[in-house]
Amino acid sequence: DAAAETFGDHLGSWIAPGWAWLLAGDASRARERFERVIALDDAFSEAHGGLALLDFRDGRPDDARRRADIALRLDRQSLGGVLVRSLLLEQSGDADAARAMVDQALRAPIGPGGRSLMQVVAMKAAGSGPA
């Protein structure tokens, strides 16, 4: 949070504590961080993806679906959007489609060098190469 305050309107600096608070179990603080990002730029997909996950967690599948759709419309590889879509598929009984969606997202190239998230995690786990 302190770094986000320092950077002010840098979107990524607000997304990071949003996910950190979500993982720490403080949904209220996480929601505040994601909403801050949307107030700064409502076209930042991962803020919508984070809010979608919070909505899903809070038992509001319609809101979660709407926000996941927004996230994926803004970035078809939005991890938050893909995660919520897969959770919704699993919830509706389509576990195979859910697994396929997550697998596709993990194998899609992201960032510099075109590595996938799965490759980056594997490299970090093996202790080799930059992420």
Secondary structure, DSSP 8 states (H G I E B T S, - for coil): -HHHHHHTT-HHHHHHHHHHHHHHT-HHHHHHHHHHHHHH-TT-HHHHHHHHHHHHHTT-HHHHHHHHHHHHHH-TT-HHHHHHHHHHHHHTT-HHHHHHHHHHHHHSB-SGGG-BHHHHHHHHHHT-S--
